[in-house]
Amino acid sequence: MKAWLLDTFSGIGSIHLAEVPDPIVGEGEVLVEMRYAALNPADRYLAEKQYPAKPPLPHILGRDGVGIVRRIGHGVKGIQVGQECIILRSEIGVNRAGTFAQLVAVPVESLAAVPGQWTATQAAGAALVYLTAYQALTQWGELPEGVILITGASGGVGVASIQLARAMGHTVVALSRSRAKRDELQKLGAQFTYDPADPQWPDELKKTISPRRVDLAIDNIGGDLLPMVINTLGDHGRVSLVGRLAGPVPQFNTATLFFRRLRLGGVAVGAYTATETTAAWREVVALLAKSGAKPVVDRVFDFEQLPNAFDRLAQGPLGKVLLKIRD
Ligand SMILES: NC(=O)c1ccc[n+]([C@@H]2O[C@H](COP(=O)([O-])OP(=O)(O)OC[C@H]3O[C@@H](n4cnc5c(N)ncnc54)[C@H](OP(=O)(O)O)[C@@H]3O)[C@@H](O)[C@H]2O)c1
C-alpha cells in the first residue's frame, strides 16, 4: 500500500509518500480501506516531538478518517466487510500507524457507523474534534444554560464547540481573527463574534451580555489571549483549556482567579477510554441530530497533496481540512 511516512521527528516537512507492506490485522481488529482522512494540529506536534507520544519510526500520522471495512480479524463480531465506518479517537496515528495511508488496521471498539444523513467527508474529520469539544463542555458536570466563549472558533474544535454548545441550549460567543470567518461562524450558530486582535473585545462583550458574564470559556489559543478570556468570566466561571496555538501565556496573575472563584481545567481527549469514547460519541451524534448541525469541511486535498493540506491547516481553516485517499 501507499502511505505517508515520518522518518524522523524533524517536523511535518520531512514526511514522504512511500510504498510499504499492508498492515497486519491483529486479534479484535479490522482492516479499513481509507476513503478520507482528516488533519489535526496534533499531527504536526507529534512530528516535531512536542507531543507525549513517541511512536517507533517510520510512523504513519493521521488520527481521523472514514473508510470501508475490507477484512475482519479473529474474534471480531458485529461488523461486516463492506461497511463504511468512522475511526474514533484511539491510538491510531499516535502510538500505532495512522490514517494517512491506503489501509489501516483498527481495533473494532474504535469504529463507529457513519451517522445517517452525513456524507463521507462530513464524517471523516468529526471524531477527534467533536469528542474534544464534548469533553470541554461537559467536564465540569451539569452546566445550566449559560454563555460559552470559544477562542480559535473557526478551527475544527472551535466549530464543533459552537455546534454542540448551541445544541445544548447555550449562548455562544466566538472569536476569530478573520472578518469573513466571523460572518460564517454566525451562520453556524454563534450569537456574538469578536476579533481577538481588537483590545476592546472583552469590554464590548461584557457590555453586550450585561448583566450576564461568560460562564465557560473553551480556549484553543492560550498565549496573551488567555488573561483577556479570564477577564470576561463571571463568578464561578470556568475555562476548559484545549490548545495553545499562540504558545505559552507570557504573563499570568493568579489573583485574577481569586475573587470570582474561577477554575481552569485541562482537556485531554486521549484520556477517554474506548468505552467512554463510544459513549461520548453517541451523545455527540444525538446532539447534532437534534439541532440538525453537520460537521463543516474546509477543503479536501488529493492524497499526494498532504504537505499542501498541512499548509492550509496552519493558515487557519474554517472547519476540517481533509485528504482524499480514495473517492
Ligand atoms: N486537549 C486536547 O485533547 C485537544 C484535542 C484536539 C485539539 N487540541 C488542540 O486544540 C487546538 C485547536 O485545534 P483545532 O483542531 O481546532 O485547530 P485548527 O483547526 O488549526 O484551528 C484553530 C483556529 O485557531 C486560530 N489560530 C490558529 N493559530 C493561531 C494563533 N497563532 N493565534 C491565534 N489564533 C490562531 C485560527 O482561527 P482564526 O484564523 O479564525 O483566528 C484557526 O482556525 C490545537 O492546539 C490542538 O492541538 C487539543
The ligand as an SDF file (V2000), in Angstrom:
LIG
                    3D

 48 52  0  0  0  0  0  0  0  0999 V2000
   -6.5270   18.8720   24.5640 N   0  0  0  0  0  0  0  0  0  0  0  0
   -6.9860   18.0420   23.6310 C   0  0  0  0  0  0  0  0  0  0  0  0
   -7.3790   16.8980   23.9100 O   0  0  0  0  0  0  0  0  0  0  0  0
   -7.0150   18.5190   22.1970 C   0  0  0  0  0  0  0  0  0  0  0  0
   -7.7640   17.8310   21.2410 C   0  0  0  0  0  0  0  0  0  0  0  0
   -7.8430   18.3660   19.9530 C   0  0  0  0  0  0  0  0  0  0  0  0
   -7.1290   19.5290   19.6400 C   0  0  0  0  0  0  0  0  0  0  0  0
   -6.3640   20.1220   20.5930 N   0  0  0  0  0  0  0  0  0  0  0  0
   -5.6160   21.3530   20.3200 C   0  0  0  0  0  0  0  0  0  0  0  0
   -6.5630   22.4150   20.2250 O   0  0  0  0  0  0  0  0  0  0  0  0
   -6.0900   23.4180   19.3450 C   0  0  0  0  0  0  0  0  0  0  0  0
   -7.1430   23.6930   18.2780 C   0  0  0  0  0  0  0  0  0  0  0  0
   -7.2830   22.5570   17.4540 O   0  0  0  0  0  0  0  0  0  0  0  0
   -8.0830   22.6580   16.0860 P   0  0  0  0  0  0  0  0  0  0  0  0
   -8.1060   21.3040   15.5170 O   0  0  0  0  0  0  0  0  0  0  0  0
   -9.3570   23.3780   16.2940 O   0  0  0  0  0  0  0  0  0  0  0  0
   -7.0810   23.6100   15.2430 O   0  0  0  0  0  0  0  0  0  0  0  0
   -7.3200   24.3130   13.8410 P   0  0  0  0  0  0  0  0  0  0  0  0
   -8.3720   23.5860   13.0900 O   0  0  0  0  0  0  0  0  0  0  0  0
   -5.9720   24.5010   13.2490 O   0  0  0  0  0  0  0  0  0  0  0  0
   -7.9560   25.7420   14.1840 O   0  0  0  0  0  0  0  0  0  0  0  0
   -7.5150   26.6140   15.1340 C   0  0  0  0  0  0  0  0  0  0  0  0
   -8.0210   28.0430   14.8630 C   0  0  0  0  0  0  0  0  0  0  0  0
   -7.3380   28.8870   15.7850 O   0  0  0  0  0  0  0  0  0  0  0  0
   -6.9370   30.0970   15.1670 C   0  0  0  0  0  0  0  0  0  0  0  0
   -5.4700   30.2090   15.2750 N   0  0  0  0  0  0  0  0  0  0  0  0
   -4.5390   29.4090   14.7140 C   0  0  0  0  0  0  0  0  0  0  0  0
   -3.2960   29.8110   15.0720 N   0  0  0  0  0  0  0  0  0  0  0  0
   -3.4670   30.8870   15.8740 C   0  0  0  0  0  0  0  0  0  0  0  0
   -2.5690   31.7610   16.5580 C   0  0  0  0  0  0  0  0  0  0  0  0
   -1.2410   31.5900   16.4930 N   0  0  0  0  0  0  0  0  0  0  0  0
   -3.0870   32.7710   17.2820 N   0  0  0  0  0  0  0  0  0  0  0  0
   -4.4040   32.9500   17.3630 C   0  0  0  0  0  0  0  0  0  0  0  0
   -5.3100   32.1630   16.7050 N   0  0  0  0  0  0  0  0  0  0  0  0
   -4.8340   31.1420   16.0000 C   0  0  0  0  0  0  0  0  0  0  0  0
   -7.4000   30.0320   13.7260 C   0  0  0  0  0  0  0  0  0  0  0  0
   -8.6140   30.7800   13.6840 O   0  0  0  0  0  0  0  0  0  0  0  0
   -8.7380   32.2650   13.0570 P   0  0  0  0  0  0  0  0  0  0  0  0
   -7.7580   32.3460   11.9290 O   0  0  0  0  0  0  0  0  0  0  0  0
  -10.1630   32.2820   12.6070 O   0  0  0  0  0  0  0  0  0  0  0  0
   -8.4660   33.2120   14.1660 O   0  0  0  0  0  0  0  0  0  0  0  0
   -7.6870   28.5630   13.4770 C   0  0  0  0  0  0  0  0  0  0  0  0
   -8.7520   28.3760   12.5700 O   0  0  0  0  0  0  0  0  0  0  0  0
   -4.7610   22.8750   18.7910 C   0  0  0  0  0  0  0  0  0  0  0  0
   -3.7100   23.4160   19.5640 O   0  0  0  0  0  0  0  0  0  0  0  0
   -4.8640   21.3780   19.0120 C   0  0  0  0  0  0  0  0  0  0  0  0
   -3.6140   20.7500   19.1050 O   0  0  0  0  0  0  0  0  0  0  0  0
   -6.2980   19.6440   21.8600 C   0  0  0  0  0  0  0  0  0  0  0  0
  1  2  1  0
  2  3  2  0
  2  4  1  0
  4  5  1  0
  4 48  2  0
  5  6  2  0
  6  7  1  0
  7  8  2  0
  8  9  1  0
  8 48  1  0
  9 10  1  0
  9 46  1  0
 10 11  1  0
 11 12  1  0
 11 44  1  0
 12 13  1  0
 13 14  1  0
 14 15  2  0
 14 16  1  0
 14 17  1  0
 17 18  1  0
 18 19  2  0
 18 20  1  0
 18 21  1  0
 21 22  1  0
 22 23  1  0
 23 24  1  0
 23 42  1  0
 24 25  1  0
 25 26  1  0
 25 36  1  0
 26 27  1  0
 26 35  1  0
 27 28  2  0
 28 29  1  0
 29 30  1  0
 29 35  2  0
 30 31  1  0
 30 32  2  0
 32 33  1  0
 33 34  2  0
 34 35  1  0
 36 37  1  0
 36 42  1  0
 37 38  1  0
 38 39  2  0
 38 40  1  0
 38 41  1  0
 42 43  1  0
 44 45  1  0
 44 46  1  0
 46 47  1  0
M  CHG  2   8   1  16  -1
M  END
$$$$
